[in-house]
Amino acid sequence: MKNRLFVYSKFFYMKTNLFYMKTNLFYMKNPSYVGFGFNTKAWLTLKPVNRLSIENTYNYSELSKEAGGEKLYTGYTFRNKISFQFTRHFFLRLVIQYNSFGKTFNIAPLFSYKWNHFAIFYIGSQE
């Protein structure tokens, strides 16, 4: 089963997907399972001003041995990406993400300076 929602305007963009399916799982335990999975994803992008973009993504996944049965795993990730273009040459991006599967929280800033058409200087971190 697949459901979709899509909304677009000059200032924001929103999209969702919903999946419920029978899926193969090569689980860390023996034997592996064929289970029933439920996945949903939602995106929201805001552009309050021309040079600022705020993107939010939410992913939720779960897998059960049977439909409505014992859950093998369940969890979500939430990601927020903020981008700001100061000038044609200066750009700043900040990515903040929480992952409930591993209970991890990441922050990844990135600053870029475009020296010319062939050279860009980056300072930052990656996940």
C-alpha positions as a printed NumPy array, in Angstrom:
array([[  0.   ,   0.   ,   0.   ],
       [  1.314,   3.441,  -0.882],
       [ -0.185,   6.831,  -0.069],
       [  1.202,  10.21 ,  -1.099],
       [  0.568,  13.829,  -0.269],
       [  2.2  ,  16.71 ,  -2.119],
       [  1.805,  20.44 ,  -1.427],
       [  3.827,  23.23 ,  -3.047],
       [  3.873,  27.008,  -2.808],
       [  6.409,  29.803,  -3.182],
       [  7.338,  29.632,   0.516],
       [  7.065,  25.94 ,   1.37 ],
       [  7.072,  22.44 ,  -0.059],
       [  5.629,  19.378,   1.689],
       [  5.601,  15.737,   0.651],
       [  4.763,  12.484,   2.451],
       [  4.961,   8.801,   1.597],
       [  3.374,   5.904,   3.481],
       [  4.339,   2.287,   2.764],
       [  3.013,  -0.969,   4.239],
       [  4.494,  -4.055,   2.647],
       [  5.699,  -7.612,   3.03 ],
       [  9.467,  -7.409,   3.004],
       [ 12.54 ,  -9.591,   3.285],
       [ 14.734,  -9.124,   6.308],
       [ 18.164, -10.601,   6.721],
       [ 18.192, -10.119,  10.459],
       [ 21.284, -10.518,  12.632],
       [ 19.722, -13.622,  14.227],
       [ 19.429, -17.048,  12.655],
       [ 17.07 , -17.823,  10.936],
       [ 16.323, -14.702,   8.945],
       [ 12.715, -13.511,   8.728],
       [ 10.283, -12.455,   6.069],
       [  8.264,  -9.813,   7.87 ],
       [  5.737,  -7.054,   7.429],
       [  7.197,  -3.58 ,   7.231],
       [  5.687,  -0.158,   7.741],
       [  7.619,   2.9  ,   6.547],
       [  6.603,   6.514,   6.379],
       [  8.545,   9.565,   5.32 ],
       [  7.595,  13.233,   5.47 ],
       [  9.446,  16.249,   4.062],
       [  8.825,  19.899,   4.743],
       [ 10.87 ,  22.685,   3.154],
       [ 10.407,  26.294,   4.202],
       [ 11.825,  29.296,   2.344],
       [ 10.821,  32.337,   4.424],
       [ 13.261,  34.539,   2.474],
       [ 15.028,  34.004,  -0.825],
       [ 18.46 ,  33.121,   0.632],
       [ 17.27 ,  30.936,   3.547],
       [ 16.074,  27.337,   3.242],
       [ 14.922,  25.116,   6.13 ],
       [ 14.39 ,  21.446,   5.268],
       [ 12.913,  18.929,   7.717],
       [ 12.73 ,  15.184,   7.102],
       [ 11.091,  12.55 ,   9.307],
       [ 11.494,   8.803,   8.593],
       [  9.722,   6.11 ,  10.609],
       [ 10.233,   2.364,  10.101],
       [  9.078,  -0.778,  11.812],
       [  9.205,  -4.458,  10.985],
       [  7.043,  -7.209,  12.507],
       [  7.228, -10.998,  12.225],
       [  3.548, -11.028,  11.239],
       [  1.016,  -8.355,  10.33 ],
       [  0.183,  -6.772,  13.694],
       [  2.522,  -9.22 ,  15.469],
       [  5.744,  -9.011,  17.442],
       [  7.946,  -6.125,  16.332],
       [ 11.521,  -6.922,  15.364],
       [ 12.499,  -3.266,  15.283],
       [ 10.945,   0.177,  15.311],
       [ 12.485,   3.628,  15.141],
       [ 12.76 ,   6.971,  13.431],
       [ 15.198,   9.601,  12.232],
       [ 14.587,  13.328,  12.242],
       [ 16.806,  15.619,  10.176],
       [ 16.838,  19.401,   9.975],
       [ 18.985,  21.167,   7.376],
       [ 19.318,  24.95 ,   7.426],
       [ 21.058,  26.642,   4.486],
       [ 21.829,  30.312,   4.107],
       [ 23.465,  31.967,   1.079],
       [ 25.055,  35.183,   2.404],
       [ 26.457,  36.318,  -0.934],
       [ 27.381,  34.672,  -4.234],
       [ 30.606,  33.576,  -2.54 ],
       [ 29.657,  32.78 ,   1.086],
       [ 27.391,  29.853,   2.035],
       [ 26.531,  28.273,   5.413],
       [ 24.771,  24.958,   6.039],
       [ 23.87 ,  23.325,   9.35 ],
       [ 22.557,  19.751,   9.553],
       [ 21.077,  18.484,  12.824],
       [ 19.938,  14.852,  12.989],
       [ 18.558,  12.503,  15.643],
       [ 18.472,   8.737,  15.057],
       [ 16.338,   6.753,  17.527],
       [ 17.708,   3.404,  16.278],
       [ 21.185,   4.128,  17.628],
       [ 20.114,   6.928,  20.005],
       [ 22.579,   9.266,  18.266],
       [ 22.484,  13.024,  17.816],
       [ 24.666,  14.619,  15.108],
       [ 25.468,  18.22 ,  14.239],
       [ 27.31 ,  18.928,  10.972],
       [ 28.097,  22.57 ,  10.117],
       [ 29.588,  23.523,   6.756],
       [ 30.882,  26.875,   5.58 ],
       [ 31.957,  27.397,   1.97 ],
       [ 33.705,  30.208,   0.174],
       [ 33.684,  30.2  ,  -3.623],
       [ 37.055,  31.646,  -4.589],
       [ 36.351,  31.532,  -8.332],
       [ 34.54 ,  29.278, -10.814],
       [ 37.135,  26.526, -10.325],
       [ 37.916,  26.674,  -6.595],
       [ 35.736,  26.408,  -3.478],
       [ 37.091,  26.427,   0.077],
       [ 35.174,  24.343,   2.676],
       [ 35.3  ,  24.312,   6.479],
       [ 33.003,  21.973,   8.376],
       [ 32.19 ,  18.427,   9.35 ],
       [ 30.31 ,  15.516,   7.867],
       [ 28.229,  12.838,   9.574]])
